[in-house]
Protein backbone atom coordinates (compact mmCIF):
# COMPACT_ATOMS: atom_id res chain seq x y z
CA UNK A 1 0.00 0.00 0.00
CA UNK A 2 2.95 2.35 0.63
CA UNK A 3 3.91 1.93 -3.02
CA UNK A 4 0.45 3.00 -4.12
CA UNK A 5 0.44 6.05 -1.83
CA UNK A 6 3.91 7.06 -3.05
CA UNK A 7 2.94 6.83 -6.72
CA UNK A 8 -0.42 8.46 -6.11
CA UNK A 9 1.22 11.42 -4.39
CA UNK A 10 3.78 11.66 -7.17
CA UNK A 11 1.05 11.72 -9.82
CA UNK A 12 -0.74 14.59 -8.05
CA UNK A 13 2.39 16.67 -7.50
CA UNK A 14 3.63 16.14 -11.06
CA UNK A 15 0.45 17.65 -12.47
CA UNK A 16 0.22 20.39 -9.84
CA UNK A 17 3.54 22.09 -10.61
CA UNK A 18 4.70 23.69 -13.87
CA UNK A 19 6.93 21.39 -15.90
CA UNK A 20 10.27 23.03 -15.06
CA UNK A 21 9.47 23.08 -11.35
CA UNK A 22 8.29 19.47 -11.45
CA UNK A 23 11.55 18.47 -13.14
CA UNK A 24 13.53 20.40 -10.51
CA UNK A 25 11.81 18.53 -7.67
CA UNK A 26 12.23 15.28 -9.58
CA UNK A 27 15.98 15.82 -9.85
CA UNK A 28 16.30 16.56 -6.13
CA UNK A 29 14.32 13.43 -5.21
CA UNK A 30 16.36 11.40 -7.69
CA UNK A 31 19.56 12.55 -5.99
CA UNK A 32 18.19 11.32 -2.66
CA UNK A 33 17.47 7.90 -4.15
CA UNK A 34 20.91 7.90 -5.76
CA UNK A 35 22.56 8.56 -2.41
CA UNK A 36 20.53 5.95 -0.53
CA UNK A 37 20.20 3.15 -3.07
CA UNK A 38 23.66 1.62 -2.80
CA UNK A 39 22.66 -1.64 -4.51
CA UNK A 40 21.03 0.10 -7.47
CA UNK A 41 23.94 2.52 -7.79
CA UNK A 42 26.51 -0.28 -7.89
CA UNK A 43 24.41 -2.25 -10.38
CA UNK A 44 24.28 0.71 -12.75
CA UNK A 45 28.05 1.16 -12.48
CA UNK A 46 28.53 -2.53 -13.25
CA UNK A 47 26.27 -2.28 -16.30
CA UNK A 48 28.05 0.85 -17.50
CA UNK A 49 31.43 -0.87 -17.23
CA UNK A 50 30.19 -3.78 -19.33
CA UNK A 51 28.75 -1.46 -21.99
CA UNK A 52 31.93 0.63 -22.24
CA UNK A 53 34.17 -2.42 -22.16
CA UNK A 54 32.35 -3.83 -25.18
CA UNK A 55 33.05 -0.54 -26.95
CA UNK A 56 36.76 -0.65 -26.06
CA UNK A 57 36.50 2.16 -23.51
CA UNK A 58 37.93 2.11 -19.99
CA UNK A 59 35.86 4.80 -18.24
CA UNK A 60 37.22 6.92 -15.40
CA UNK A 61 35.75 6.24 -11.98
CA UNK A 62 34.51 9.82 -11.78
CA UNK A 63 32.77 9.36 -15.12
CA UNK A 64 31.04 6.20 -13.89
CA UNK A 65 29.80 7.97 -10.76
CA UNK A 66 28.53 10.89 -12.82
CA UNK A 67 26.73 8.67 -15.33
CA UNK A 68 25.23 6.57 -12.54
CA UNK A 69 23.78 9.69 -10.93
CA UNK A 70 22.60 10.92 -14.33
CA UNK A 71 20.73 7.62 -14.82
CA UNK A 72 18.79 8.20 -11.59
CA UNK A 73 18.06 11.78 -12.64
CA UNK A 74 16.85 10.89 -16.11
CA UNK A 75 14.67 8.18 -14.60
CA UNK A 76 13.16 10.76 -12.25
CA UNK A 77 12.23 12.85 -15.29
CA UNK A 78 10.75 9.76 -16.95
CA UNK A 79 8.42 9.23 -13.99
CA UNK A 80 7.33 12.86 -14.07
CA UNK A 81 6.52 12.54 -17.76
CA UNK A 82 4.60 9.31 -17.12
CA UNK A 83 2.19 11.10 -14.81
CA UNK A 84 2.12 14.50 -16.55
CA UNK A 85 1.35 13.38 -20.07
CA UNK A 86 -2.11 12.03 -20.67
CA UNK A 87 -3.32 11.77 -24.27
CA UNK A 88 -1.05 13.68 -26.63
CA UNK A 89 -2.51 15.70 -29.49
CA UNK A 90 -0.90 15.80 -32.94
CA UNK A 91 0.07 19.42 -32.23
CA UNK A 92 1.80 18.44 -28.98
CA UNK A 93 3.73 15.75 -30.85
CA UNK A 94 4.84 18.33 -33.41
CA UNK A 95 5.94 20.65 -30.61
CA UNK A 96 7.76 18.13 -28.43
CA UNK A 97 8.71 15.06 -30.50
CA UNK A 98 11.08 14.95 -33.48
CA UNK A 99 10.51 12.01 -35.83
CA UNK A 100 13.28 10.04 -37.52
CA UNK A 101 12.47 7.59 -40.32
CA UNK A 102 8.71 7.43 -39.81
CA UNK A 103 8.63 5.91 -43.29
CA UNK A 104 9.83 2.60 -41.80
CA UNK A 105 6.55 2.35 -39.90
CA UNK A 106 4.58 3.02 -43.08
CA UNK A 107 6.59 0.38 -44.94
CA UNK A 108 5.78 -2.21 -42.27
CA UNK A 109 2.09 -1.39 -42.22
CA UNK A 110 1.98 -1.69 -46.01
CA UNK A 111 2.87 -5.39 -45.65
CA UNK A 112 -0.57 -5.98 -44.04
CA UNK A 113 0.84 -8.33 -41.39
CA UNK A 114 0.73 -6.01 -38.42
CA UNK A 115 3.83 -4.49 -36.84
CA UNK A 116 5.72 -5.68 -33.80
CA UNK A 117 7.29 -2.48 -32.45
CA UNK A 118 10.22 -3.38 -30.23
CA UNK A 119 11.70 -0.96 -27.73
CA UNK A 120 13.45 -1.12 -24.34
CA UNK A 121 13.46 0.34 -20.83
CA UNK A 122 15.25 3.22 -22.44
CA UNK A 123 14.56 6.91 -22.89
CA UNK A 124 10.82 7.37 -22.44
CA UNK A 125 9.19 4.25 -23.87
CA UNK A 126 5.77 5.04 -22.42
CA UNK A 127 5.69 8.41 -24.21
CA UNK A 128 6.62 6.65 -27.44
CA UNK A 129 3.35 4.74 -27.46
CA UNK A 130 1.43 7.95 -26.81
CA UNK A 131 3.23 9.73 -29.66
CA UNK A 132 2.53 6.95 -32.18
CA UNK A 133 -1.13 6.91 -31.10
CA UNK A 134 -1.36 10.69 -31.49
CA UNK A 135 -0.13 10.32 -35.07
CA UNK A 136 -3.25 8.28 -35.82
CA UNK A 137 -2.00 4.70 -35.44
CA UNK A 138 -3.65 2.07 -33.27
CA UNK A 139 -1.21 0.79 -30.63
CA UNK A 140 -1.50 -2.25 -28.37
CA UNK A 141 1.12 -2.67 -25.64
CA UNK A 142 2.14 -5.80 -23.78
CA UNK A 143 2.30 -4.85 -20.10
CA UNK A 144 3.41 -6.71 -16.99
CA UNK A 145 0.83 -5.97 -14.26
CA UNK A 146 2.01 -4.40 -11.01
CA UNK A 147 1.93 -6.53 -7.88
CA UNK A 148 -0.67 -4.36 -6.12
CA UNK A 149 -4.05 -4.20 -7.85
CA UNK A 150 -4.70 -0.53 -6.95
CA UNK A 151 -1.27 0.38 -8.29
CA UNK A 152 -1.89 -1.65 -11.42
CA UNK A 153 -5.22 0.10 -12.00
CA UNK A 154 -3.57 3.51 -11.67
CA UNK A 155 -0.85 2.63 -14.20
CA UNK A 156 -3.33 1.12 -16.65
CA UNK A 157 -5.67 4.10 -16.41
CA UNK A 158 -2.78 6.43 -17.21
CA UNK A 159 -1.85 4.36 -20.27
CA UNK A 160 -5.42 4.11 -21.48
CA UNK A 161 -5.76 7.90 -21.32
CA UNK A 162 -3.14 7.99 -24.07
CA UNK A 163 -5.26 5.75 -26.26
CA UNK A 164 -2.97 2.73 -25.91
CA UNK A 165 -4.77 -0.60 -25.60
CA UNK A 166 -3.26 -2.78 -22.89
CA UNK A 167 -2.50 -6.48 -23.31
CA UNK A 168 -1.67 -7.81 -19.83
CA UNK A 169 0.90 -10.57 -19.50
CA UNK A 170 -1.17 -13.69 -18.87
CA UNK A 171 -2.01 -17.01 -20.52
CA UNK A 172 -4.05 -15.38 -23.28
CA UNK A 173 -1.51 -12.65 -24.10
CA UNK A 174 0.01 -14.50 -27.08
CA UNK A 175 -3.42 -15.13 -28.62
CA UNK A 176 -4.33 -11.45 -28.14
CA UNK A 177 -1.11 -10.26 -29.78
CA UNK A 178 -1.47 -12.59 -32.76
CA UNK A 179 -5.06 -11.43 -33.23
CA UNK A 180 -3.97 -7.77 -33.22
CA UNK A 181 -1.21 -8.48 -35.73
CA UNK A 182 -3.59 -10.36 -38.03
CA UNK A 183 -5.84 -7.30 -37.92
CA UNK A 184 -2.92 -5.20 -39.17
CA UNK A 185 -2.40 -3.37 -35.88
CA UNK A 186 0.72 -2.36 -33.97
CA UNK A 187 1.83 -4.39 -30.95
CA UNK A 188 4.52 -2.79 -28.78
CA UNK A 189 6.84 -4.92 -26.65
CA UNK A 190 9.96 -4.36 -24.57
CA UNK A 191 12.85 -6.45 -25.78
CA UNK A 192 15.49 -6.05 -23.08
CA UNK A 193 14.05 -7.98 -20.11
CA UNK A 194 13.26 -11.68 -19.90
CA UNK A 195 10.62 -12.40 -17.25
CA UNK A 196 10.31 -16.10 -18.06
CA UNK A 197 11.92 -18.80 -15.89
CA UNK A 198 14.14 -19.89 -18.78
CA UNK A 199 17.81 -18.88 -18.79
CA UNK A 200 18.34 -18.73 -22.56
CA UNK A 201 21.21 -16.33 -23.11
CA UNK A 202 22.62 -14.59 -26.16
CA UNK A 203 25.64 -12.34 -26.61
CA UNK A 204 24.85 -8.78 -25.65
CA UNK A 205 27.62 -6.20 -25.32
CA UNK A 206 30.12 -9.04 -25.61
CA UNK A 207 28.77 -11.25 -22.84
CA UNK A 208 25.84 -13.73 -22.59
CA UNK A 209 22.69 -12.04 -21.30
CA UNK A 210 19.02 -12.86 -20.88
CA UNK A 211 17.35 -11.27 -23.89
CA UNK A 212 13.78 -12.58 -24.43
CA UNK A 213 12.98 -14.96 -27.28
CA UNK A 214 9.32 -13.88 -27.35
CA UNK A 215 9.53 -11.10 -29.97
CA UNK A 216 11.54 -13.29 -32.36
CA UNK A 217 9.16 -16.22 -31.86
CA UNK A 218 6.09 -14.05 -32.38
CA UNK A 219 7.56 -12.54 -35.54
CA UNK A 220 8.33 -15.97 -36.99
CA UNK A 221 4.91 -17.30 -35.97
CA UNK A 222 2.86 -14.41 -37.35
CA UNK A 223 5.05 -13.17 -40.18
CA UNK A 224 4.90 -9.66 -38.72
CA UNK A 225 7.99 -7.49 -39.14
CA UNK A 226 9.82 -6.27 -36.05
CA UNK A 227 10.27 -2.51 -36.06
CA UNK A 228 12.83 -1.29 -33.49
CA UNK A 229 11.81 2.13 -32.18
CA UNK A 230 13.11 4.28 -29.34
CA UNK A 231 12.12 7.66 -27.96
CA UNK A 232 15.12 9.52 -26.59
CA UNK A 233 15.21 12.48 -24.25
CA UNK A 234 17.15 15.43 -25.65
CA UNK A 235 19.11 17.94 -23.57
CA UNK A 236 16.27 20.48 -23.86
CA UNK A 237 13.71 17.91 -22.62
CA UNK A 238 12.15 17.48 -26.02
CA UNK A 239 12.18 13.98 -27.53
CA UNK A 240 13.40 12.16 -30.61
CA UNK A 241 11.33 9.19 -31.79
CA UNK A 242 13.69 7.08 -33.88
CA UNK A 243 12.66 4.13 -36.05
CA UNK A 244 15.23 1.61 -37.27
CA UNK A 245 15.00 -0.47 -40.45
CA UNK A 246 12.50 -3.30 -39.95
CA UNK A 247 13.61 -6.85 -39.20
CA UNK A 248 11.78 -9.17 -41.60
CA UNK A 249 11.33 -12.78 -40.43
CA UNK A 250 11.40 -14.16 -44.00
CA UNK A 251 14.78 -12.54 -44.59
CA UNK A 252 16.34 -13.58 -41.27
CA UNK A 253 15.06 -17.14 -41.44
CA UNK A 254 15.37 -18.14 -37.79
CA UNK A 255 14.66 -16.95 -34.26
CA UNK A 256 18.35 -16.92 -33.40
CA UNK A 257 19.12 -14.64 -36.34
CA UNK A 258 16.30 -12.29 -35.34
CA UNK A 259 17.45 -12.22 -31.71
CA UNK A 260 21.00 -11.42 -32.78
CA UNK A 261 19.77 -8.53 -34.94
CA UNK A 262 17.64 -7.22 -32.06
CA UNK A 263 20.71 -7.27 -29.82
CA UNK A 264 22.76 -5.27 -32.33
CA UNK A 265 20.08 -2.57 -32.51
CA UNK A 266 19.79 -2.43 -28.70
CA UNK A 267 23.57 -2.21 -28.41
CA UNK A 268 23.67 0.73 -30.80
CA UNK A 269 21.04 2.79 -29.00
CA UNK A 270 22.00 1.91 -25.43
CA UNK A 271 25.71 2.24 -26.20
CA UNK A 272 25.24 5.84 -27.33
CA UNK A 273 23.20 6.89 -24.27
CA UNK A 274 23.73 4.32 -21.49
CA UNK A 275 22.47 6.79 -18.86
CA UNK A 276 19.00 6.51 -20.44
CA UNK A 277 18.85 2.72 -19.94
CA UNK A 278 16.84 2.20 -16.75
CA UNK A 279 18.01 -1.16 -15.45
CA UNK A 280 18.64 -0.97 -11.71
CA UNK A 281 20.08 -4.43 -11.19
CA UNK A 282 23.19 -6.13 -12.59
CA UNK A 283 21.96 -7.15 -16.03
CA UNK A 284 24.64 -9.73 -16.64
CA UNK A 285 24.69 -11.27 -13.16
CA UNK A 286 22.05 -13.94 -13.83
CA UNK A 287 19.57 -12.69 -11.24
CA UNK A 288 17.93 -10.01 -13.34
CA UNK A 289 14.32 -11.09 -12.87
CA UNK A 290 12.02 -8.77 -10.96
CA UNK A 291 8.33 -8.11 -10.73
CA UNK A 292 6.77 -5.06 -12.25
CA UNK A 293 5.91 -1.88 -10.41
CA UNK A 294 8.54 -2.11 -7.69
CA UNK A 295 9.23 1.11 -5.87
CA UNK A 296 12.83 -0.14 -5.62
CA UNK A 297 13.18 -0.14 -9.41
CA UNK A 298 10.78 2.73 -9.42
CA UNK A 299 9.00 2.11 -12.68
CA UNK A 300 5.56 1.16 -13.95
CA UNK A 301 6.65 -1.98 -15.80
CA UNK A 302 5.91 -3.03 -19.32
CA UNK A 303 6.93 -6.30 -20.88
C-alpha positions as CSV (number, residue, x, y, z in Angstrom):
1,X,0.0,0.0,0.0
2,X,3.0,2.3,0.6
3,X,3.9,1.9,-3.0
4,X,0.4,3.0,-4.1
5,X,0.4,6.1,-1.8
6,X,3.9,7.1,-3.1
7,X,2.9,6.8,-6.7
8,X,-0.4,8.5,-6.1
9,X,1.2,11.4,-4.4
10,X,3.8,11.7,-7.2
11,X,1.0,11.7,-9.8
12,X,-0.7,14.6,-8.0
13,X,2.4,16.7,-7.5
14,X,3.6,16.1,-11.1
15,X,0.5,17.6,-12.5
16,X,0.2,20.4,-9.8
17,X,3.5,22.1,-10.6
18,X,4.7,23.7,-13.9
19,X,6.9,21.4,-15.9
20,X,10.3,23.0,-15.1
21,X,9.5,23.1,-11.4
22,X,8.3,19.5,-11.5
23,X,11.5,18.5,-13.1
24,X,13.5,20.4,-10.5
25,X,11.8,18.5,-7.7
26,X,12.2,15.3,-9.6
27,X,16.0,15.8,-9.9
28,X,16.3,16.6,-6.1
29,X,14.3,13.4,-5.2
30,X,16.4,11.4,-7.7
31,X,19.6,12.5,-6.0
32,X,18.2,11.3,-2.7
33,X,17.5,7.9,-4.2
34,X,20.9,7.9,-5.8
35,X,22.6,8.6,-2.4
36,X,20.5,6.0,-0.5
37,X,20.2,3.1,-3.1
38,X,23.7,1.6,-2.8
39,X,22.7,-1.6,-4.5
40,X,21.0,0.1,-7.5
41,X,23.9,2.5,-7.8
42,X,26.5,-0.3,-7.9
43,X,24.4,-2.3,-10.4
44,X,24.3,0.7,-12.7
45,X,28.0,1.2,-12.5
46,X,28.5,-2.5,-13.3
47,X,26.3,-2.3,-16.3
48,X,28.0,0.9,-17.5
49,X,31.4,-0.9,-17.2
50,X,30.2,-3.8,-19.3
51,X,28.8,-1.5,-22.0
52,X,31.9,0.6,-22.2
53,X,34.2,-2.4,-22.2
54,X,32.3,-3.8,-25.2
55,X,33.1,-0.5,-26.9
56,X,36.8,-0.6,-26.1
57,X,36.5,2.2,-23.5
58,X,37.9,2.1,-20.0
59,X,35.9,4.8,-18.2
60,X,37.2,6.9,-15.4
61,X,35.7,6.2,-12.0
62,X,34.5,9.8,-11.8
63,X,32.8,9.4,-15.1
64,X,31.0,6.2,-13.9
65,X,29.8,8.0,-10.8
66,X,28.5,10.9,-12.8
67,X,26.7,8.7,-15.3
68,X,25.2,6.6,-12.5
69,X,23.8,9.7,-10.9
70,X,22.6,10.9,-14.3
71,X,20.7,7.6,-14.8
72,X,18.8,8.2,-11.6
73,X,18.1,11.8,-12.6
74,X,16.8,10.9,-16.1
75,X,14.7,8.2,-14.6
76,X,13.2,10.8,-12.3
77,X,12.2,12.8,-15.3
78,X,10.8,9.8,-17.0
79,X,8.4,9.2,-14.0
80,X,7.3,12.9,-14.1
81,X,6.5,12.5,-17.8
82,X,4.6,9.3,-17.1
83,X,2.2,11.1,-14.8
84,X,2.1,14.5,-16.5
85,X,1.4,13.4,-20.1
86,X,-2.1,12.0,-20.7
87,X,-3.3,11.8,-24.3
88,X,-1.0,13.7,-26.6
89,X,-2.5,15.7,-29.5
90,X,-0.9,15.8,-32.9
91,X,0.1,19.4,-32.2
92,X,1.8,18.4,-29.0
93,X,3.7,15.7,-30.8
94,X,4.8,18.3,-33.4
95,X,5.9,20.6,-30.6
96,X,7.8,18.1,-28.4
97,X,8.7,15.1,-30.5
98,X,11.1,14.9,-33.5
99,X,10.5,12.0,-35.8
100,X,13.3,10.0,-37.5
101,X,12.5,7.6,-40.3
102,X,8.7,7.4,-39.8
103,X,8.6,5.9,-43.3
104,X,9.8,2.6,-41.8
105,X,6.6,2.3,-39.9
106,X,4.6,3.0,-43.1
107,X,6.6,0.4,-44.9
108,X,5.8,-2.2,-42.3
109,X,2.1,-1.4,-42.2
110,X,2.0,-1.7,-46.0
111,X,2.9,-5.4,-45.6
112,X,-0.6,-6.0,-44.0
113,X,0.8,-8.3,-41.4
114,X,0.7,-6.0,-38.4
115,X,3.8,-4.5,-36.8
116,X,5.7,-5.7,-33.8
117,X,7.3,-2.5,-32.4
118,X,10.2,-3.4,-30.2
119,X,11.7,-1.0,-27.7
120,X,13.5,-1.1,-24.3
121,X,13.5,0.3,-20.8
122,X,15.3,3.2,-22.4
123,X,14.6,6.9,-22.9
124,X,10.8,7.4,-22.4
125,X,9.2,4.2,-23.9
126,X,5.8,5.0,-22.4
127,X,5.7,8.4,-24.2
128,X,6.6,6.6,-27.4
129,X,3.3,4.7,-27.5
130,X,1.4,7.9,-26.8
131,X,3.2,9.7,-29.7
132,X,2.5,7.0,-32.2
133,X,-1.1,6.9,-31.1
134,X,-1.4,10.7,-31.5
135,X,-0.1,10.3,-35.1
136,X,-3.3,8.3,-35.8
137,X,-2.0,4.7,-35.4
138,X,-3.7,2.1,-33.3
139,X,-1.2,0.8,-30.6
140,X,-1.5,-2.3,-28.4
141,X,1.1,-2.7,-25.6
142,X,2.1,-5.8,-23.8
143,X,2.3,-4.9,-20.1
144,X,3.4,-6.7,-17.0
145,X,0.8,-6.0,-14.3
146,X,2.0,-4.4,-11.0
147,X,1.9,-6.5,-7.9
148,X,-0.7,-4.4,-6.1
149,X,-4.1,-4.2,-7.8
150,X,-4.7,-0.5,-6.9
151,X,-1.3,0.4,-8.3
152,X,-1.9,-1.7,-11.4
153,X,-5.2,0.1,-12.0
154,X,-3.6,3.5,-11.7
155,X,-0.9,2.6,-14.2
156,X,-3.3,1.1,-16.7
157,X,-5.7,4.1,-16.4
158,X,-2.8,6.4,-17.2
159,X,-1.8,4.4,-20.3
160,X,-5.4,4.1,-21.5
161,X,-5.8,7.9,-21.3
162,X,-3.1,8.0,-24.1
163,X,-5.3,5.8,-26.3
164,X,-3.0,2.7,-25.9
165,X,-4.8,-0.6,-25.6
166,X,-3.3,-2.8,-22.9
167,X,-2.5,-6.5,-23.3
168,X,-1.7,-7.8,-19.8
169,X,0.9,-10.6,-19.5
170,X,-1.2,-13.7,-18.9
171,X,-2.0,-17.0,-20.5
172,X,-4.0,-15.4,-23.3
173,X,-1.5,-12.7,-24.1
174,X,0.0,-14.5,-27.1
175,X,-3.4,-15.1,-28.6
176,X,-4.3,-11.4,-28.1
177,X,-1.1,-10.3,-29.8
178,X,-1.5,-12.6,-32.8
179,X,-5.1,-11.4,-33.2
180,X,-4.0,-7.8,-33.2
181,X,-1.2,-8.5,-35.7
182,X,-3.6,-10.4,-38.0
183,X,-5.8,-7.3,-37.9
184,X,-2.9,-5.2,-39.2
185,X,-2.4,-3.4,-35.9
186,X,0.7,-2.4,-34.0
187,X,1.8,-4.4,-31.0
188,X,4.5,-2.8,-28.8
189,X,6.8,-4.9,-26.6
190,X,10.0,-4.4,-24.6
191,X,12.9,-6.5,-25.8
192,X,15.5,-6.0,-23.1
193,X,14.1,-8.0,-20.1
194,X,13.3,-11.7,-19.9
195,X,10.6,-12.4,-17.3
196,X,10.3,-16.1,-18.1
197,X,11.9,-18.8,-15.9
198,X,14.1,-19.9,-18.8
199,X,17.8,-18.9,-18.8
200,X,18.3,-18.7,-22.6
201,X,21.2,-16.3,-23.1
202,X,22.6,-14.6,-26.2
203,X,25.6,-12.3,-26.6
204,X,24.9,-8.8,-25.6
205,X,27.6,-6.2,-25.3
206,X,30.1,-9.0,-25.6
207,X,28.8,-11.3,-22.8
208,X,25.8,-13.7,-22.6
209,X,22.7,-12.0,-21.3
210,X,19.0,-12.9,-20.9
211,X,17.3,-11.3,-23.9
212,X,13.8,-12.6,-24.4
213,X,13.0,-15.0,-27.3
214,X,9.3,-13.9,-27.3
215,X,9.5,-11.1,-30.0
216,X,11.5,-13.3,-32.4
217,X,9.2,-16.2,-31.9
218,X,6.1,-14.0,-32.4
219,X,7.6,-12.5,-35.5
220,X,8.3,-16.0,-37.0
221,X,4.9,-17.3,-36.0
222,X,2.9,-14.4,-37.3
223,X,5.1,-13.2,-40.2
224,X,4.9,-9.7,-38.7
225,X,8.0,-7.5,-39.1
226,X,9.8,-6.3,-36.1
227,X,10.3,-2.5,-36.1
228,X,12.8,-1.3,-33.5
229,X,11.8,2.1,-32.2
230,X,13.1,4.3,-29.3
231,X,12.1,7.7,-28.0
232,X,15.1,9.5,-26.6
233,X,15.2,12.5,-24.2
234,X,17.1,15.4,-25.6
235,X,19.1,17.9,-23.6
236,X,16.3,20.5,-23.9
237,X,13.7,17.9,-22.6
238,X,12.1,17.5,-26.0
239,X,12.2,14.0,-27.5
240,X,13.4,12.2,-30.6
241,X,11.3,9.2,-31.8
242,X,13.7,7.1,-33.9
243,X,12.7,4.1,-36.0
244,X,15.2,1.6,-37.3
245,X,15.0,-0.5,-40.5
246,X,12.5,-3.3,-40.0
247,X,13.6,-6.9,-39.2
248,X,11.8,-9.2,-41.6
249,X,11.3,-12.8,-40.4
250,X,11.4,-14.2,-44.0
251,X,14.8,-12.5,-44.6
252,X,16.3,-13.6,-41.3
253,X,15.1,-17.1,-41.4
254,X,15.4,-18.1,-37.8
255,X,14.7,-17.0,-34.3
256,X,18.3,-16.9,-33.4
257,X,19.1,-14.6,-36.3
258,X,16.3,-12.3,-35.3
259,X,17.4,-12.2,-31.7
260,X,21.0,-11.4,-32.8
261,X,19.8,-8.5,-34.9
262,X,17.6,-7.2,-32.1
263,X,20.7,-7.3,-29.8
264,X,22.8,-5.3,-32.3
265,X,20.1,-2.6,-32.5
266,X,19.8,-2.4,-28.7
267,X,23.6,-2.2,-28.4
268,X,23.7,0.7,-30.8
269,X,21.0,2.8,-29.0
270,X,22.0,1.9,-25.4
271,X,25.7,2.2,-26.2
272,X,25.2,5.8,-27.3
273,X,23.2,6.9,-24.3
274,X,23.7,4.3,-21.5
275,X,22.5,6.8,-18.9
276,X,19.0,6.5,-20.4
277,X,18.9,2.7,-19.9
278,X,16.8,2.2,-16.8
279,X,18.0,-1.2,-15.4
280,X,18.6,-1.0,-11.7
281,X,20.1,-4.4,-11.2
282,X,23.2,-6.1,-12.6
283,X,22.0,-7.1,-16.0
284,X,24.6,-9.7,-16.6
285,X,24.7,-11.3,-13.2
286,X,22.0,-13.9,-13.8
287,X,19.6,-12.7,-11.2
288,X,17.9,-10.0,-13.3
289,X,14.3,-11.1,-12.9
290,X,12.0,-8.8,-11.0
291,X,8.3,-8.1,-10.7
292,X,6.8,-5.1,-12.2
293,X,5.9,-1.9,-10.4
294,X,8.5,-2.1,-7.7
295,X,9.2,1.1,-5.9
296,X,12.8,-0.1,-5.6
297,X,13.2,-0.1,-9.4
298,X,10.8,2.7,-9.4
299,X,9.0,2.1,-12.7
300,X,5.6,1.2,-14.0
301,X,6.7,-2.0,-15.8
302,X,5.9,-3.0,-19.3
303,X,6.9,-6.3,-20.9
